[in-house]
Amino acid sequence: MNRLHAFHIPVMGIGFTIDTPLKVAQYGIDSVISLVDDILLEKLRKMYSDNFGVPYQEITDKMDDFRAKRITSYLNLIHDLVEKKFEVLKQVSAEKMDAIYTYVNMLPEHSSIKADFKRITSDGHNFAEVKNWVNKNLKLGIIDVNIMTKVDKDNYLKNEKLPVEYNDAHAALRGFANSKLNSSVVLSAGLNPRLYSYISQFEDFYPNEDGDFKKKIILKVSDYRSALIQGKFLAKKGLWVSEFRIESGLNCGGHAFATDGYLLGPVLAEFREKREELKTTLQELVQQEFLNQNRVFPENLSIKISAQGGVGTHEEHEFLIKEYNLDSVGWGTPFLLVPEATTVDEKTLNRLVNAKEEDLYLSNISPLGVPFNNLRNNTKDAERDVLINKGRPGSSCPKKFVALNKEFKENGICTASREYQHLKIKELSAMGLPLNDYEIKYNEIVEKSCTCVGLGTSALLAYNLDTKIEGEGVSICPGPNMAYYSKVMSLKNITDHIYGRDNMITRTDRPNIFIKELYIYIDYLKNKLESSKFSMNKKDEKYLLTFTNNLSEGILYYKNLFEEAKNAFQDIKEIVLKELDKSEKILSNINLEIQNMAVLN
């Protein structure tokens, strides 16, 4: 099914897009729900069941397979409510044309459906004809789900370890697989072999003879090599990747999976050039496995390519689609300022509106040990700091979704928890380090924040739901792009902005998407260099030089791209080329510094 819109709303945090489909799917807009927090999903299922008069039976944690059942029940409820909303929208009458106009007006300008609608309504409304047209042409947005593959905690019942299919990510996958949804699971955060193998147990992930799937797989990746490795692993199980979703390594919201200096432009160019090769490679492997399983192999399997991370203007959006032949572009961070699309409590919304560049930074607060885009002075970090100042650092860890560290306990502890930090500080104290070294190590331990709770709390606050267990601290993870948006927007505002009918950015100093990402990577490299300064080994040296060389190649690619660009970025071409020259000099100095340090160490 072809998308009506040229953008999608990616998953954001745990709670920020938890009910986005219920807000936007009736307008044909695709979005993604996080499946991390089944406790939050259950609370929202109760709320929506009450709101819409749907019978509700609580799924308690005393029931067998409660996590998967909660996820299935929530997704089924959202599916049913979205379908009902869409049916109401399609009830065409003299009194009920506004919703149809809202739907059609949001579509891109070059949409053939938009042109067709204008044609059939140009001489007034023949309601029978309009109704027939609506039923034939308007489509629901897709309700996709996201699973972070590494957030796959073992689970126990009375100190007895449960089988692997009860692990968190496995149960989330089963919850989605058993749901009514006809959509995709977005797998992010890298390869989890056990989880990927588990997908093959669900018939919905295999195509019928016409090549149609009930459930599809989308892989979120930040480079081609990762896409190929993961795609081949799945293909050998007979599983087809329907879409590769390329995300900027660092110029994104949430967790940032830095590549070895591979920039978005060159990465997208590699996908464009190798798209057919990728398809052929995976097709051969899937075909072979279908033969082994006595399945009929459909000839019309296709692969979509989409991208996300840092896009902020209509010109950038159009350029990405045309230059790299993309099927869709993800717009995440700006949608946090659109209450008609995402769920953000009012206080946090105001903080985002007022956020400047210096308020948005790449932090080490995530218990997953992955760099995390953070909003300075958010209320969850403030909550953490109060506990540190009281001499009781660490969270009470009420949800334990990232209790993955097994240093001290076989069944895992979260590195943001009080239990872990107490044990780690005790271990640190016994090392007898000089005060300065002790303080550095101590801060590394206590800076971890309880994000698995904090990233969902905003939804509870927004809907006045009970936060007794979670507390009121909110973590939020916008990308650096947030600095350039400074007002709350309607769904019409943001879609008009994406399609060039309006401009929601009032500042004139926003850097181009590629330049912004380049400088974030350079800052990241400088920090890596700083931390290796006094103890650089051969491995560090190799990593830093590879990183620098990849950035240098990226700059060269961008120079050619902007010099040859005929129909895009004309008004900023000169500025961009100057910035590329400047960054080339910075990298040259960094390269020299790495070599000098290697000699000294």
C-alpha positions in Angstrom: 0.0 0.0 0.0 1.4 3.4 -1.0 1.6 6.1 1.6 -0.6 9.2 1.0 1.9 11.3 3.1 5.6 11.7 2.4 6.4 11.7 6.1 5.9 9.5 9.2 6.0 10.2 12.9 8.7 8.0 14.5 8.6 6.6 18.0 9.5 9.2 20.6 10.4 8.2 24.1 8.1 5.8 25.8 5.0 7.8 26.2 5.2 10.7 23.8 3.7 8.7 20.8 1.9 6.1 23.0 -1.5 7.2 21.6 -0.4 9.2 18.5 -2.3 6.9 16.1 -5.6 7.7 17.9 -4.9 11.4 17.1 -3.5 11.2 13.5 -4.2 7.9 11.9 -7.7 9.0 10.6 -5.9 11.6 8.5 -3.7 9.0 6.8 -0.6 9.7 8.9 1.6 6.8 9.9 3.1 6.7 13.4 4.8 4.4 15.9 4.0 3.3 19.4 6.7 2.2 21.9 6.1 -1.2 23.5 8.6 -0.8 26.4 6.2 0.0 29.2 3.2 -2.5 29.5 2.3 -0.8 32.9 1.7 2.5 31.1 -0.2 0.8 28.2 -2.5 -0.8 30.7 -3.2 2.5 32.5 -4.0 4.1 29.1 -6.2 1.2 28.1 -8.3 1.6 31.2 -8.5 5.4 30.6 -9.6 5.0 26.9 -12.0 2.1 27.7 -13.7 4.4 30.3 -13.7 7.4 27.9 -15.2 5.5 25.0 -17.5 3.1 27.0 -15.6 0.0 26.1 -15.7 -2.9 28.6 -12.5 -3.2 30.5 -11.0 -6.1 32.4 -7.7 -5.5 34.1 -4.8 -7.6 33.2 -2.8 -7.9 36.4 0.9 -8.9 36.8 -0.4 -12.1 38.6 -1.7 -13.5 35.3 0.4 -15.7 33.1 2.0 -13.9 30.2 0.5 -10.6 31.4 3.0 -8.4 29.5 2.2 -9.8 26.1 -1.6 -9.8 26.9 -1.5 -6.1 28.0 0.3 -5.2 24.8 -2.2 -7.1 22.6 -5.2 -5.7 24.4 -3.9 -2.1 24.1 -3.1 -2.4 20.4 -6.4 -4.0 19.7 -8.2 -1.2 21.5 -6.3 1.5 19.6 -7.0 -0.4 16.3 -10.7 -0.5 17.1 -11.0 3.2 18.2 -9.0 4.4 15.1 -11.3 2.3 12.8 -14.3 3.9 14.5 -12.9 7.4 14.1 -12.2 6.8 10.5 -15.7 5.5 9.8 -17.1 8.6 11.4 -14.8 10.8 9.3 -16.1 9.0 6.1 -19.8 9.7 6.9 -20.2 12.4 4.2 -23.1 14.8 4.4 -23.7 18.5 4.1 -23.0 18.9 7.8 -20.0 16.6 7.8 -17.6 17.7 5.1 -15.1 19.6 7.4 -13.2 16.4 8.4 -12.8 15.4 4.7 -11.5 18.8 3.9 -9.1 18.6 6.9 -7.8 15.2 5.6 -7.4 16.3 2.0 -5.9 19.8 2.8 -3.1 18.2 4.8 -2.0 16.0 1.9 1.1 17.1 -0.1 0.6 19.6 -2.9 1.5 17.2 -5.6 -0.9 14.5 -4.3 -3.0 13.1 -7.1 -5.8 12.4 -4.6 -5.8 16.1 -3.7 -6.1 17.1 -7.3 -8.9 14.5 -7.9 -10.8 15.7 -4.9 -10.7 19.3 -6.2 -12.0 18.0 -9.5 -15.0 16.2 -8.1 -15.9 19.1 -5.7 -15.3 22.0 -8.1 -19.0 22.3 -9.2 -20.4 21.9 -5.7 -21.0 18.6 -3.8 -22.7 15.5 -5.2 -22.7 13.7 -1.9 -23.2 10.3 -3.3 -20.2 10.8 -5.6 -18.1 12.3 -2.8 -18.9 9.4 -0.5 -18.0 6.9 -3.1 -14.8 8.7 -3.8 -13.9 8.9 -0.1 -14.4 5.2 0.5 -12.3 4.4 -2.5 -9.4 6.9 -1.9 -8.9 7.8 1.7 -6.7 5.5 3.8 -6.0 5.1 7.4 -2.5 5.9 8.7 -0.6 2.8 9.7 -0.2 2.0 13.4 3.4 0.7 13.7 5.1 -0.4 16.9 8.7 -0.1 18.1 10.8 -2.6 20.0 14.3 -1.7 21.3 15.9 -5.1 20.7 18.4 -4.9 23.5 15.7 -4.0 26.1 15.1 -7.7 26.6 15.3 -8.4 30.3 15.1 -11.9 31.7 12.0 -12.4 33.8 11.5 -14.6 37.0 8.6 -16.2 38.8 9.4 -16.9 42.5 13.1 -16.7 41.8 12.7 -19.2 39.0 14.0 -17.9 35.6 11.2 -18.0 33.0 11.8 -19.4 29.5 13.4 -16.9 27.0 10.0 -16.1 25.3 9.0 -14.4 28.5 11.9 -11.9 28.2 10.6 -8.3 27.8 11.3 -7.8 24.0 10.1 -11.3 23.2 6.9 -10.8 25.1 6.4 -7.4 23.4 6.9 -9.0 20.0 4.3 -11.7 20.9 1.9 -9.0 22.1 2.2 -7.3 18.7 2.1 -10.6 16.7 -1.2 -11.6 18.4 -2.8 -8.2 17.9 -5.3 -7.2 15.1 -2.9 -4.7 13.6 -1.9 -5.0 10.0 1.3 -3.1 10.3 5.0 -3.2 11.1 7.3 -3.8 14.0 10.2 -1.3 13.9 13.3 -3.1 15.4 15.8 -0.6 16.7 19.1 -0.7 18.7 20.8 -3.5 16.8 20.8 -7.3 16.3 19.3 -9.5 18.9 19.8 -13.0 17.5 17.4 -14.8 19.8 14.6 -12.2 19.3 15.1 -12.2 15.5 14.9 -16.0 15.4 11.7 -15.9 17.6 9.9 -13.8 14.9 9.9 -16.8 12.6 7.5 -18.5 14.9 4.6 -16.2 13.9 2.9 -16.9 10.6 1.8 -13.2 10.2 5.4 -12.3 9.3 5.3 -14.4 6.2 3.8 -13.2 2.9 0.8 -14.9 1.2 1.1 -16.0 -2.5 0.3 -12.4 -3.6 3.2 -11.0 -1.5 0.9 -9.4 1.1 1.9 -9.5 4.8 -0.3 -9.1 7.9 2.8 -8.1 9.9 5.9 -6.5 8.4 9.5 -5.9 9.7 11.1 -2.5 9.6 14.8 -2.3 10.6 16.0 1.0 12.0 19.7 1.3 11.1 22.4 4.0 10.8 24.6 2.5 8.1 24.4 0.1 5.2 26.7 -2.6 6.7 24.4 -2.9 9.7 21.4 -3.1 7.4 23.0 -5.9 5.3 24.1 -8.0 8.4 20.7 -7.8 10.1 18.8 -8.2 6.8 20.7 -11.3 6.0 20.2 -12.8 9.4 16.5 -12.4 9.1 16.4 -13.6 5.5 18.1 -16.8 6.4 15.0 -17.5 8.7 12.7 -16.7 5.7 11.9 -13.3 7.1 11.6 -10.3 4.7 12.6 -6.8 5.7 9.9 -4.5 4.1 11.7 -1.3 5.0 15.1 0.0 6.1 14.7 3.2 8.2 18.0 5.1 8.2 18.4 7.3 11.2 21.2 9.9 11.7 23.6 8.5 14.2 23.7 11.6 16.4 21.3 14.3 14.9 18.2 12.6 16.3 16.1 12.4 19.4 16.4 9.7 22.1 19.3 7.3 22.2 22.1 8.2 19.7 23.9 5.2 18.1 27.0 7.0 16.8 28.4 5.4 13.7 32.2 5.5 13.1 31.9 8.9 11.6 29.5 7.9 8.8 27.4 10.9 7.9 23.7 10.8 6.8 24.3 12.0 3.2 26.9 9.4 2.3 25.0 6.7 4.1 21.8 7.5 2.1 23.8 7.6 -1.1 25.2 4.1 -0.4 21.6 2.8 0.1 20.5 4.5 -3.1 23.3 2.9 -5.1 23.0 -0.5 -3.5 19.2 -0.7 -3.2 18.7 -3.3 -5.9 21.8 -5.3 -4.8 20.4 -5.3 -1.3 17.1 -6.5 -2.5 18.6 -9.2 -4.7 20.9 -10.5 -1.9 18.0 -10.8 0.6 15.6 -12.2 -1.9 17.9 -15.1 -2.8 18.3 -16.0 0.9 14.5 -15.8 1.6 13.7 -17.8 -1.6 16.1 -20.5 -0.5 14.5 -20.7 3.0 11.0 -20.7 1.5 12.1 -23.7 -0.6 13.3 -25.4 2.6 9.9 -24.7 4.2 7.8 -25.6 1.2 6.4 -22.1 1.0 5.4 -20.4 -2.2 7.7 -17.5 -2.9 6.0 -14.3 -4.2 7.8 -12.5 -7.0 6.7 -9.0 -6.1 8.4 -8.4 -2.7 9.6 -4.8 -2.4 11.9 -2.9 0.0 11.2 0.7 1.1 13.9 3.1 2.2 13.1 5.9 4.6 15.2 8.3 6.6 14.9 10.4 9.8 17.0 12.6 12.1 17.4 16.3 12.0 15.1 17.3 9.0 13.5 20.6 9.7 12.5 22.4 6.5 10.3 21.7 3.4 13.4 22.1 1.3 15.4 19.5 3.2 12.4 17.2 3.2 12.0 17.4 -0.6 15.8 17.2 -1.2 16.1 14.0 0.8 13.2 12.3 -1.0 14.3 13.3 -4.5 18.1 13.0 -4.1 18.0 9.6 -2.4 14.8 8.2 -3.8 13.2 7.8 -0.4 9.7 6.5 0.3 9.2 8.6 3.4 11.0 11.0 5.8 10.5 10.8 9.5 9.7 14.1 11.4 10.1 13.5 15.1 11.3 16.3 17.4 9.0 19.1 15.9 6.0 17.0 16.6 6.7 17.2 20.3 5.3 20.7 20.0 2.0 19.4 18.4 -0.5 18.4 21.1 -2.9 17.2 18.4 -0.3 14.5 17.6 1.8 13.7 20.6 1.3 13.5 24.4 3.4 15.9 26.4 2.4 17.5 29.7 2.1 21.3 29.8 5.1 22.1 31.9 7.4 20.0 29.7 5.8 21.5 26.6 6.7 25.0 27.8 10.3 23.9 28.5 10.6 22.6 25.0 9.2 25.9 23.5 11.9 27.8 25.3 14.7 25.4 24.7 17.9 26.9 23.1 20.9 25.1 21.6 22.7 25.0 25.0 19.7 23.3 26.6 19.8 20.3 24.2 22.9 18.1 24.7 24.2 14.6 24.2 24.3 13.1 27.7 25.4 9.9 29.5 22.3 9.7 31.6 20.9 6.6 30.0 21.2 3.3 32.0 21.7 1.5 28.7 25.1 3.1 28.4 24.3 4.7 25.1 24.6 8.5 24.5 21.2 10.0 25.0 19.8 13.3 23.7 18.6 15.2 26.7 16.9 18.5 27.7 19.0 20.2 30.4 17.3 20.7 33.8 14.4 18.3 33.0 12.4 17.4 36.1 13.6 13.7 36.2 17.2 14.8 36.4 16.3 17.3 39.0 14.7 14.5 41.0 17.9 12.5 40.6 20.0 15.4 41.8 17.9 15.9 45.0 18.7 12.2 45.9 22.4 12.7 45.2 22.5 15.7 47.5 20.7 13.8 50.2 23.5 11.2 50.0 21.0 8.5 48.7 21.8 8.5 44.9 19.8 6.2 42.6 16.2 5.5 41.7 13.9 3.1 43.6 13.6 1.4 40.2 9.8 0.8 40.2 9.5 -0.6 36.7 12.9 -2.4 36.1 12.6 -2.4 32.3 16.3 -1.8 31.9 17.5 -4.0 34.9 20.1 -5.5 32.5 23.4 -5.2 34.4 24.6 -8.5 35.9 27.8 -7.3 37.7 26.2 -7.9 41.1 23.2 -10.1 40.6 22.3 -12.9 38.2 18.8 -11.5 37.6 20.1 -8.0 36.7 20.0 -4.5 38.2 19.5 -1.2 36.5 22.5 1.1 36.6 20.3 4.0 37.5 18.9 2.2 40.6 19.8 2.9 44.2 20.8 -0.8 44.7 23.3 -0.7 41.8 24.7 2.7 42.7 25.2 1.8 46.4 27.1 -1.4 45.4 29.2 0.5 42.8 30.1 3.4 45.1 31.1 0.9 47.8 33.3 -0.9 45.2 34.8 2.5 44.2 35.5 3.6 47.8 37.6 0.5 48.3 39.9 1.4 45.4 41.6 4.2 47.3 41.7 6.6 44.3 43.0 10.2 44.5 40.1 12.6 45.2 39.9 14.0 41.7 39.8 10.5 40.1 37.3 9.4 42.7 34.9 12.3 41.9 35.1 11.6 38.2 34.2 8.0 38.7 31.5 8.8 41.3 29.8 11.3 38.9 29.9 8.6 36.2 27.9 6.3 38.5 25.3 8.7 39.8 24.6 10.6 36.6 22.4 7.8 35.3 18.8 8.8 35.4 15.6 6.6 35.6 14.6 7.1 32.0 12.4 4.0 31.7 10.0 5.7 34.1 10.8 9.4 33.2 10.0 8.9 29.5 6.5 7.7 30.2 5.5 10.0 33.0 4.6 12.9 30.8 1.6 10.9 29.4 0.3 10.2 32.9 0.6 13.9 33.8 -1.0 15.0 30.6 -4.1 12.9 31.3 -4.1 13.5 35.1 -3.5 9.8 35.8 -2.0 8.4 39.1 1.8 8.9 39.4 2.1 7.6 42.9 4.5 4.8 41.9 6.4 6.7 39.1 6.6 10.2 40.8 6.2 13.3 38.7 9.7 13.6 37.2 9.7 13.8 33.4 12.6 12.8 31.1 12.4 14.0 27.5 14.7 13.4 24.6 14.3 15.9 21.8 16.9 16.1 19.0 19.0 19.3 18.6 16.4 20.5 16.0 14.1 21.6 18.9 16.2 24.8 19.4 14.8 26.2 16.2 11.1 25.7 16.9 9.6 28.1 19.5 5.9 27.7 19.5 3.2 25.2 20.1 1.8 24.1 16.7 -1.4 22.6 15.4 -1.5 19.5 13.1 -2.3 21.8 10.2 0.7 24.1 11.1 3.2 21.3 11.1 1.9 19.5 7.9 1.8 22.9 6.1 5.4 23.4 7.3 6.5 20.0 6.0 5.0 20.6 2.6 6.1 24.2 2.2 2.7 25.9 2.6 3.9 27.7 5.7 7.0 28.2 7.8 7.1 27.4 11.5 10.7 28.4 12.1 11.1 32.1 12.9 14.9 32.0 13.5 17.1 32.6 10.5 20.2 31.0 11.9 19.2 27.4 11.7 22.1 25.4 10.1 21.4 23.0 7.2 20.6 19.4 8.3 23.9 18.0 7.0 26.0 20.8 8.5 24.3 20.4 11.9 25.0 16.7 12.0 28.6 17.2 10.9 29.3 19.6 13.8 27.6 17.2 16.3 29.9 14.5 15.0 33.0 16.7 15.3 32.0 17.6 18.9 31.6 13.9 19.7 35.0 13.1 18.2 36.6 15.9 20.3 35.1 14.4 23.5 36.3 10.9 22.5 39.8 12.4 21.9 39.7 14.2 25.3 38.8 11.0 27.2 41.7 9.1 25.4 44.3 11.8 26.1 46.3 10.2 28.8 45.8 6.5 28.0 45.6 6.1 24.3 46.2 2.6 23.1 46.4 1.2 19.6 42.7 0.4 19.6 41.8 3.9 20.5 44.1 5.3 17.9 42.6 3.1 15.2 39.1 4.1 16.2 39.8 7.8 16.2 41.6 7.8 12.9 38.9 5.8 11.2 36.3 8.2 12.6 38.3 11.2 11.4 38.8 9.7 7.9 35.1 8.8 7.5 34.2 12.4 8.5 36.7 13.7 5.9 35.2 11.6 3.2 31.8 12.8 4.2 32.9 16.4 3.9 34.3 15.7 0.4 31.0 14.1 -0.5 29.0 17.2 0.7 31.3 19.6 -1.2 30.5 17.8 -4.4 26.8 17.5 -3.6 26.4 21.2 -2.8 28.6 22.4 -5.7 26.5 20.4 -8.1 23.1 21.1 -6.6 21.0 22.9 -9.2 17.5 23.1 -7.7 18.1 23.1 -4.0 19.9 25.1 -1.3 20.8 27.9 -3.7 20.4 30.6 -1.0 22.7 28.8 1.5 25.1 27.2 -0.9 27.9 29.7 -0.2 27.5 29.5 3.6 27.5 25.6 3.5 30.6 25.4 1.4 32.4 27.8 3.8 31.3 25.7 6.8 32.6 22.6 5.0 36.0 24.3 4.5 36.1 25.3 8.1 35.2 21.8 9.4 37.9 20.3 7.1 40.5 22.5 8.9 39.2 21.4 12.3 39.5 17.8 11.3 43.0 18.2 9.9 44.0 19.6 13.3 42.3 16.8 15.2 44.1 14.2 12.9 47.4 15.8 13.8 46.6 15.8 17.5 45.7 12.0 17.4 49.0 11.2 15.7 51.0 13.3 18.3 49.1 11.7 21.2 49.8 8.2 19.7 53.5 9.0 19.7 53.4 10.3 23.3 51.5 7.2 24.6 
